[in-house]
Amino acid sequence: RGEKATLWEGGHRVPAFLHAPTLLPPHRRNTTYPHLFDATDWAPTLLAGALGGAAGVYACDGVNHWDALACEGAYSSYAPPRTEFLYDIMYLYKATRTTTIAIDWVQAAIRVGDWKYMSNVQLCARSTPRNLSTPCALSSAQDWLFNLTADPYEQHNVLEEFPSVREQLILRLEAY
């Protein structure tokens, strides 16, 4: 669901592959990595693979996944290196002649574990989804909550069924 420049998974989730026959152990070849991975994680992960786990000496954004990628057991037996992902926070700003302050977020989205919360997001209904030049009929803005493991296509908003999850994710957003 979704497209580029949106907070939906279709705007963020992309396939990737790692071809490293001399670095990855044989039992890891032709496997699918199940953990949450961000584009910023490539640099520390590849540095750790190339330098034998010494990526921590370089200051860079992202999380090192090399130990999880190269672990001996099943992927599920290794704790995911990344458990949280901030999609975006778009703030409403108030400016005076001398200062600019953020008042509140206009839209925001975060994922923690299997849960994804989106605040104040409109649903765009295009008559031709693949053609970005066609006008978009926007729904009214609303909050959304999905369990992405159970609902990877974001079809069922479970906001009303899990109010405590929503509150936990709002607290994580506010921490940013």
N, C-alpha and C positions, 0 to 999 in steps of 0.2 A: 504494500500500500504506500502511496505517496510518490514523490518524484524529487529531483534535485531541488535544493533551496527550501525544503520543508523539514519539519521535525519528525515526519513519519519514517519508518524503517527503510522504505524505498528510496529515501534521500540520503541514507547513510550506509546501509549494508551493501558491501561489494565483495565479490569473490577475490581471493588472492592465493598464490601458491609460493612455496619455498622450494627451490631446487638447490640442494646442497649435499650431493652424494658423499662428499668427503667429510662433511661436518655432522650430518644427522646419522644416528645409528640405523642399521638396516631395518629394524623392526618398526621404525617410524616412517619409512617411505610408503607412499600411497595410502596415507591415513588422513583423516579429517580432524583438525584441531577444534575441540568443542568450546574452548574458553573465549571470553570476551576479549577482543583485541582491537586496539585503536591504531590509526595510521602513525601516531606519535610513538608507538611501541616498537616500530621497525628498527630504529637506530639503536636503542640499547640492546635489543634482542640480537641483532646481527653482530654488533660489537662483542657481545658476550660469547657468541658462537665462534667468532673469528679469533678472539683473544683468550679463549678458554675460561670464560666466566669473569673476566676482569673488567666488564663494562662499567662497573661502579666508579671507576676512576675518572670517567668522563661525565661532566655535568650536561645532561640533556633531558628534555621532557620525555615522558613516556615511562613504560614499565618493562622491565626485562622479563621475557617469557622463555628464555633459552632453557633453563632448568626444567620447566614444564614440557617443552617440546622434546627434549632429549631424555626424559625420565625413563627408567627401566620398566615400570609397571604400566597399568592402564592409565590413560589420561585422567579418568575419574578418580584415581587414587592420589592424584597430585592436587593440592589446593590451587585454585585459579589465582594467577598473579594479579589480575585486575578483576575487581568485583563491582566497580562503579564507573559510570561513564556520564559525563555532563554533555548533553547534545548542544545546548545553547541557552543563554539567558539574554533576552532582548529587553533592555531597560527603557523606561520612560524617564526622561531627564527634565529638570527644571533649571533654567539658566537665568542668572542675573548678570549685571554688568561685571561683577567680580568673581562669581563662583558658578560652578555647574555641579549639581548634585543629582544622584539617581534617586528617584522617588519610589518606584516599584517596578517590578518586571511586567512587561506587556505580554510576553510569551516566554515559556521556559519548558525544558524537558530534561529529565534525568533518568538513568537506569541504574538500579542497584540490584544485583543478582538477577533473578528472572523478571523483576518488576520494572515497568516503565511508566512514568507519570509525565503527562503533558498538561501544562496549565494555559488556559485561555487560547486554545488552538482552534482554528476554523477548518472545516472540511471543505476541500475544493472538489467540486463535481464538474468535470469537463465532459463535453459530449464526445470529444476525441482525446483520450488520455495521453496518447503519444505525441500530440501536436501542441507544444507549449505556446504557440502563437494564438490559439483559440481562447476566447474569454473563459474565465473561471467563475462559476456561480458559487459564492461562498456561503456556507451555513453560518449561523450565529456561533460566536466563540464559546467554547466549553472546555471543561477539564476532562481528561481521559486517563484511564488506568488499564494497563494490560499486563498479563502474565505472558511474556514472550516465548517461554518454553511451551506452554499450553496453547498459545494463540499467536504464532509467529507472523501472521498476516494482519494483525491488529483489527480483527473483525468484531470483537466483543468487549465493549467498555464495561469493566467490572468495578467501576468507581463506587457504586452504591453498596456492593457486596463486601468490600474491603476498605472501610473508612480508616481503619488504623494503619493500613499500609500507605494510604494517601497521606496521612499525617506524618508518618516517618519520612516519606520522600520529600514532603514540603520542608521539613526540618533540614534535610540534606541540601536542598536547593538554597535555603536561607544561609547555610554555612558558606556557600560560595559568594 
